[in-house]
Amino acid sequence: MTAWTVFAKEWVDALRDRRTLAVVLLSSVLMGPLVLVALSGLLASFESRAERREVVLAGAESAPTLVNYIARQGFTVKPAPADYEAQLKRAELGDPVLVIPQDFEAALKSGDLPRLLLVSDSANKRAEAGAGRLQRLVAGFNRERATLALALRGVSVELLESARVDERDLASPQTRGTQITGMLPFFVLMAVLYGALNAALDSTAGERERGSLEPLLMNPAAPLAIVLGKWAAVTAVALLIALLSCFSFIPAQWLLRGDALAALFQFGVHEALWFLAVIAPFAAALAALLMAVAIRCRSVKEAQASTAVLGLGVSLLPLFGLLNPGAEERWHFWVPALAQNTLMTRVLKGEALGAEALGVSLLVCLLMTLAGIVFVARVLRRAAVR
């Protein structure tokens, strides 16, 4: 009964602080969808540029053969501006420039090898993305010229090919979609962290700073019951933020620009519910750890500095899975945050989570939760004795 009373009080206090709650909602819940929409806009701009099928040539009048080939591939040739190098550096020109020498046709007729110059800027991402397209066009032009030359001499083109390669992609559409949706677990973890952080600090170091913790300990209630009530309230706030974060990606799909990204991004109610099931034990463990760190601090500012290391670990550990292109290791599931990130990635791929992986991550979170609650209860018991 005492734990429930403390829970209700802490829950009301957490929801009453509307300014902090609004900041948490904007920073953690909306950040993921906003980044997703911004990324979709960037990819959509690349798609629209590719659909225009335009190439920029400098000296196109010197290479009618090449221009004819490019036109037959469905591309439109645009003349390069006089100051194309300066425009590429300033990112005003979004296409690379293929510079053609004046003696291009003469070199082709004489059998010489004309030299083309592909001008781009690696800092100009739009131009850099089109460089590969121009290189493929020139390679296709070379193959066509070689084919015609061999055909005139009665030589079969197949003699130049020792083997042919056929491709087969084993990745499912969901697995390919994780190239885009792979960022979702990170945003959910950050939402849980910031959702639990403010509530945990306010219910421990905040009460100590306001001087309301000592009167609370004077009540005839067991410190463990008080801790359980506070911990349940912090966990509930973290899960509420996680719930909003998970389901915010569903309507965010309606704002995606670009058919390719919309086709790859497959995230529905089923995935959101699995995300919550995976993240719930971690939210409980994180709430207990944050309270354990903050209970020894005498002010919220001191508690924020003390919990910075814990927050840094939660934010950096999931990145290990993104930076490590190798297969999953069994020890990943023994590491908090990394385990949840790996499991949520499995959900996005449509793979089975596995009883062992779920059991290990659940066990680790349970031990962390018990350790944090016991530690906070011991600190409060000592404070009550004093």
C-alpha positions as CSV (number, residue, x, y, z in Angstrom):
1,M,0.0,0.0,0.0
2,T,2.9,2.4,0.8
3,A,4.6,1.7,-2.4
4,W,1.4,2.4,-4.4
5,T,0.9,5.7,-2.5
6,V,4.5,6.8,-3.3
7,F,4.0,5.6,-6.9
8,A,0.9,7.7,-7.4
9,K,2.5,10.8,-5.8
10,E,5.7,10.5,-8.0
11,W,3.6,9.8,-11.1
12,V,1.5,12.9,-10.6
13,D,4.6,15.0,-9.9
14,A,6.3,13.8,-13.1
15,L,3.3,14.6,-15.2
16,R,2.8,18.0,-13.4
17,D,6.2,19.2,-14.6
18,R,4.9,20.0,-18.0
19,R,7.9,22.1,-19.2
20,T,10.3,19.3,-18.6
21,L,7.9,16.8,-20.0
22,A,7.5,18.8,-23.1
23,V,11.2,19.1,-23.6
24,V,11.6,15.4,-23.2
25,L,8.8,14.7,-25.7
26,L,10.3,17.1,-28.3
27,S,13.9,15.9,-27.9
28,S,13.3,12.2,-27.6
29,V,9.9,11.3,-29.1
30,L,9.9,13.7,-32.1
31,M,13.6,13.6,-32.9
32,G,13.5,10.2,-34.6
33,P,10.6,11.0,-36.9
34,L,12.0,14.4,-37.7
35,V,15.4,12.9,-38.7
36,L,13.6,10.2,-40.7
37,V,11.6,12.8,-42.6
38,A,14.7,14.9,-43.2
39,L,16.6,11.9,-44.5
40,S,13.7,11.0,-46.8
41,G,13.8,14.5,-48.2
42,L,17.5,14.1,-48.9
43,L,17.0,10.7,-50.6
44,A,14.1,12.1,-52.5
45,S,16.2,14.9,-54.0
46,F,18.7,12.3,-55.2
47,E,15.9,10.2,-56.7
48,S,14.4,13.2,-58.5
49,R,17.8,14.1,-59.8
50,A,18.3,10.6,-61.1
51,E,14.9,10.6,-62.7
52,R,15.7,13.8,-64.6
53,R,18.5,11.8,-66.3
54,E,20.7,14.8,-67.1
55,V,24.4,14.9,-67.7
56,V,26.6,18.0,-67.8
57,L,29.3,18.1,-70.5
58,A,32.0,20.6,-71.2
59,G,33.0,20.6,-74.9
60,A,30.1,18.4,-76.1
61,E,30.4,19.9,-79.6
62,S,33.8,18.0,-79.9
63,A,32.2,14.6,-79.3
64,P,29.1,14.0,-81.4
65,T,29.6,10.3,-81.2
66,L,29.6,10.3,-77.4
67,V,26.7,12.7,-77.2
68,N,24.7,10.4,-79.6
69,Y,25.4,7.4,-77.4
70,I,24.3,9.4,-74.2
71,A,21.1,10.5,-75.9
72,R,20.3,6.9,-76.9
73,Q,20.6,5.9,-73.3
74,G,17.7,8.3,-72.5
75,F,19.9,11.1,-71.0
76,T,19.7,14.8,-71.8
77,V,23.0,16.6,-72.4
78,K,23.4,20.0,-70.7
79,P,26.3,22.4,-71.4
80,A,28.6,23.1,-68.5
81,P,28.7,26.7,-67.2
82,A,31.9,28.6,-67.8
83,D,32.7,28.6,-64.0
84,Y,31.7,25.1,-63.3
85,E,34.6,24.4,-61.0
86,A,33.7,27.4,-58.8
87,Q,30.1,26.4,-58.7
88,L,31.0,22.8,-57.8
89,K,33.1,24.1,-54.9
90,R,30.2,26.3,-53.7
91,A,27.7,23.4,-54.1
92,E,25.7,25.6,-56.5
93,L,26.1,23.0,-59.3
94,G,24.7,19.6,-58.3
95,D,26.1,17.5,-61.1
96,P,29.6,16.4,-62.0
97,V,31.1,17.7,-65.2
98,L,32.6,15.5,-68.0
99,V,35.3,17.6,-69.8
100,I,35.8,16.5,-73.4
101,P,39.0,17.4,-75.3
102,Q,38.7,19.1,-78.7
103,D,40.5,16.3,-80.5
104,F,38.1,13.6,-79.2
105,E,36.6,12.6,-82.6
106,A,40.0,12.7,-84.3
107,A,41.5,10.4,-81.7
108,L,38.7,7.9,-82.1
109,K,39.1,7.8,-85.9
110,S,42.9,7.3,-85.6
111,G,42.6,4.6,-83.0
112,D,44.1,6.7,-80.2
113,L,42.8,6.8,-76.7
114,P,41.2,10.1,-75.9
115,R,41.4,11.3,-72.4
116,L,38.2,12.5,-70.7
117,L,38.2,14.4,-67.4
118,L,35.5,13.9,-64.8
119,V,35.4,16.9,-62.5
120,S,33.6,16.7,-59.2
121,D,33.9,17.7,-55.6
122,S,33.8,15.1,-52.8
123,A,32.5,17.7,-50.4
124,N,29.6,18.3,-52.8
125,K,27.4,15.2,-52.1
126,R,25.0,15.9,-54.9
127,A,27.7,16.1,-57.5
128,E,29.6,13.1,-56.0
129,A,26.5,11.0,-56.2
130,G,26.3,11.6,-60.0
131,A,29.9,10.7,-60.7
132,G,29.3,7.0,-60.8
133,R,26.5,7.5,-63.3
134,L,28.9,9.3,-65.7
135,Q,31.5,6.7,-65.3
136,R,29.0,4.0,-66.2
137,L,28.0,5.9,-69.3
138,V,31.6,6.2,-70.5
139,A,32.2,2.5,-69.7
140,G,29.1,1.6,-71.8
141,F,30.3,3.8,-74.6
142,N,33.6,2.1,-74.6
143,R,32.0,-1.4,-74.7
144,E,29.8,-0.3,-77.6
145,R,32.8,1.0,-79.5
146,A,34.8,-2.2,-78.8
147,T,31.8,-4.4,-79.9
148,L,31.5,-2.5,-83.2
149,A,35.2,-2.7,-83.9
150,L,35.3,-6.5,-83.3
151,A,32.1,-7.0,-85.3
152,L,33.6,-5.3,-88.3
153,R,36.6,-7.7,-88.1
154,G,34.3,-10.7,-87.8
155,V,35.3,-11.4,-84.2
156,S,32.7,-12.6,-81.7
157,V,32.5,-10.4,-78.6
158,E,31.9,-13.5,-76.5
159,L,35.6,-14.4,-77.0
160,L,36.5,-11.5,-74.7
161,E,34.5,-12.9,-71.9
162,S,35.9,-15.8,-70.0
163,A,33.0,-16.0,-67.6
164,R,29.7,-14.3,-66.8
165,V,28.5,-13.5,-63.3
166,D,24.8,-13.7,-62.3
167,E,23.8,-12.0,-59.0
168,R,21.5,-13.3,-56.3
169,D,20.7,-11.3,-53.3
170,L,19.9,-13.4,-50.2
171,A,18.6,-10.5,-48.2
172,S,14.9,-10.2,-47.7
173,P,13.1,-6.9,-48.3
174,Q,12.9,-6.4,-44.5
175,T,16.7,-7.0,-44.1
176,R,17.4,-4.5,-46.9
177,G,15.1,-2.1,-45.2
178,T,17.3,-2.1,-42.1
179,Q,19.7,0.1,-44.0
180,I,17.2,2.8,-43.3
181,T,15.2,1.6,-40.3
182,G,18.4,0.5,-38.5
183,M,18.5,3.9,-36.7
184,L,15.1,3.3,-35.0
185,P,16.4,1.3,-32.1
186,F,18.9,4.0,-31.2
187,F,16.2,6.7,-31.1
188,V,14.0,4.4,-28.9
189,L,16.9,3.8,-26.5
190,M,17.6,7.5,-26.3
191,A,13.9,8.2,-25.6
192,V,14.0,5.7,-22.7
193,L,17.2,7.3,-21.3
194,Y,15.9,10.9,-21.3
195,G,12.4,9.8,-20.2
196,A,13.8,8.0,-17.1
197,L,16.6,10.6,-16.4
198,N,14.5,13.5,-15.4
199,A,12.1,11.5,-13.3
200,A,14.9,9.6,-11.6
201,L,16.8,12.7,-10.7
202,D,13.7,14.6,-9.5
203,S,12.6,11.7,-7.2
204,T,16.0,11.3,-5.5
205,A,18.5,14.2,-5.8
206,G,15.6,16.7,-6.4
207,E,13.8,15.7,-3.2
208,R,17.1,15.9,-1.3
209,E,17.7,19.4,-2.7
210,R,14.2,20.6,-1.8
211,G,14.5,19.1,1.7
212,S,11.4,16.8,1.2
213,L,13.3,13.5,1.4
214,E,14.0,13.6,5.2
215,P,10.3,14.2,6.2
216,L,9.3,11.3,3.9
217,L,11.7,9.0,5.7
218,M,10.2,10.0,9.0
219,N,6.9,8.3,8.1
220,P,6.4,4.7,9.5
221,A,7.1,3.1,6.1
222,A,9.8,0.7,5.1
223,P,12.5,2.3,2.9
224,L,12.1,-0.6,0.5
225,A,8.4,0.3,-0.1
226,I,9.3,3.9,-0.7
227,V,12.0,2.9,-3.2
228,L,9.7,0.5,-5.0
229,G,7.1,3.3,-5.4
230,K,9.6,5.7,-6.7
231,W,11.2,3.2,-9.0
232,A,7.8,2.1,-10.4
233,A,7.0,5.8,-11.2
234,V,10.3,6.4,-13.0
235,T,9.9,3.2,-15.0
236,A,6.3,4.1,-15.9
237,V,7.5,7.5,-17.2
238,A,10.3,5.8,-19.2
239,L,7.8,3.3,-20.7
240,L,5.4,6.1,-21.5
241,I,8.1,7.9,-23.5
242,A,9.1,4.7,-25.1
243,L,5.5,4.0,-26.1
244,L,5.2,7.4,-27.7
245,S,8.6,7.0,-29.4
246,C,7.8,3.6,-30.9
247,F,4.4,4.5,-32.2
248,S,5.5,7.9,-33.5
249,F,7.3,6.2,-36.4
250,I,4.1,4.8,-37.7
251,P,2.5,8.1,-38.7
252,A,6.0,9.4,-39.7
253,Q,5.9,7.0,-42.6
254,W,3.0,9.0,-44.1
255,L,5.4,12.0,-44.5
256,L,8.2,10.0,-46.2
257,R,9.2,11.4,-49.6
258,G,10.4,9.0,-52.2
259,D,8.9,5.7,-53.3
260,A,12.1,3.7,-52.7
261,L,12.4,4.8,-49.1
262,A,8.7,4.2,-48.4
263,A,9.0,0.7,-49.8
264,L,12.0,-0.1,-47.7
265,F,10.6,1.4,-44.5
266,Q,8.3,-1.3,-43.0
267,F,7.4,-0.5,-39.4
268,G,4.0,-1.2,-38.1
269,V,2.1,-2.0,-34.9
270,H,3.6,-5.5,-34.7
271,E,7.2,-4.1,-34.7
272,A,6.3,-1.3,-32.2
273,L,4.9,-3.8,-29.8
274,W,7.9,-6.0,-30.0
275,F,10.1,-3.0,-29.5
276,L,8.2,-2.3,-26.2
277,A,8.6,-5.9,-25.1
278,V,12.3,-5.7,-25.6
279,I,12.8,-2.3,-24.1
280,A,10.6,-2.7,-21.0
281,P,13.2,-4.7,-18.9
282,F,15.9,-2.3,-19.9
283,A,13.7,0.7,-18.9
284,A,13.2,-0.8,-15.4
285,A,17.0,-1.5,-15.0
286,L,17.9,2.0,-16.3
287,A,15.5,3.6,-13.8
288,A,17.0,1.7,-10.9
289,L,20.6,2.5,-12.0
290,L,19.9,6.2,-12.4
291,M,18.2,6.4,-9.0
292,A,21.2,4.6,-7.5
293,V,23.6,7.1,-8.9
294,A,21.5,10.1,-8.1
295,I,20.5,9.2,-4.5
296,R,24.1,10.0,-3.3
297,C,23.9,13.5,-4.8
298,R,22.7,16.5,-2.9
299,S,21.5,18.5,-5.9
300,V,20.0,17.9,-9.3
301,K,23.0,19.6,-10.9
302,E,25.4,17.2,-9.2
303,A,23.2,14.3,-10.1
304,Q,23.2,15.3,-13.8
305,A,27.0,15.4,-13.8
306,S,27.2,12.0,-12.0
307,T,24.8,10.3,-14.4
308,A,26.5,11.7,-17.5
309,V,28.8,8.7,-17.7
310,L,25.9,6.3,-17.6
311,G,24.0,8.2,-20.3
312,L,27.2,8.2,-22.4
313,G,27.4,4.5,-22.2
314,V,23.8,4.0,-23.1
315,S,24.3,6.2,-26.2
316,L,27.6,4.8,-27.3
317,L,27.0,1.0,-26.8
318,P,24.3,0.7,-29.5
319,L,26.7,2.3,-32.0
320,F,28.9,-0.7,-31.7
321,G,26.4,-2.7,-33.7
322,L,26.3,-0.1,-36.4
323,L,30.1,0.3,-36.6
324,N,30.8,-3.4,-36.5
325,P,29.7,-4.9,-39.8
326,G,30.3,-8.5,-38.7
327,A,27.9,-11.0,-37.4
328,E,26.3,-10.9,-34.0
329,E,28.3,-12.3,-31.1
330,R,26.8,-14.2,-28.1
331,W,28.4,-11.7,-25.7
332,H,26.4,-8.9,-27.2
333,F,23.4,-10.0,-25.3
334,W,25.2,-9.7,-22.0
335,V,25.8,-6.0,-22.6
336,P,22.9,-3.7,-21.7
337,A,21.8,-1.3,-24.4
338,L,23.8,-3.3,-27.0
339,A,21.6,-6.3,-26.4
340,Q,18.4,-4.3,-26.8
341,N,19.7,-2.7,-29.9
342,T,20.6,-6.1,-31.4
343,L,17.2,-7.6,-30.5
344,M,15.2,-4.6,-32.0
345,T,17.3,-4.9,-35.1
346,R,16.3,-8.5,-35.4
347,V,12.6,-7.4,-35.1
348,L,13.2,-5.0,-38.0
349,K,14.7,-7.8,-40.1
350,G,11.8,-10.1,-39.4
351,E,14.1,-12.7,-37.7
352,A,13.3,-14.8,-34.6
353,L,14.6,-13.2,-31.4
354,G,15.7,-16.5,-29.8
355,A,14.9,-17.8,-26.3
356,E,18.6,-17.7,-25.3
357,A,19.1,-14.0,-26.4
358,L,15.9,-12.9,-24.7
359,G,16.6,-14.9,-21.6
360,V,20.2,-13.5,-21.2
361,S,19.1,-9.9,-21.8
362,L,16.2,-10.3,-19.4
363,L,18.5,-11.8,-16.7
364,V,21.0,-9.0,-17.0
365,C,18.3,-6.3,-16.7
366,L,16.7,-8.1,-13.7
367,L,20.1,-8.3,-11.9
368,M,20.7,-4.6,-12.6
369,T,17.2,-3.7,-11.4
370,L,17.6,-5.6,-8.1
371,A,21.0,-4.2,-7.5
372,G,19.8,-0.6,-8.0
373,I,16.7,-1.0,-5.8
374,V,18.6,-2.7,-3.0
375,F,21.3,0.0,-3.1
376,V,18.8,2.9,-3.0
377,A,16.9,1.2,-0.2
378,R,20.1,0.8,1.8
379,V,21.0,4.4,1.4
380,L,17.5,5.6,2.5
381,R,17.6,3.2,5.5
382,R,20.9,4.7,6.7
383,A,19.6,8.2,6.2
384,A,16.4,7.3,8.2
385,V,18.6,6.0,11.1
386,R,20.6,9.2,11.2
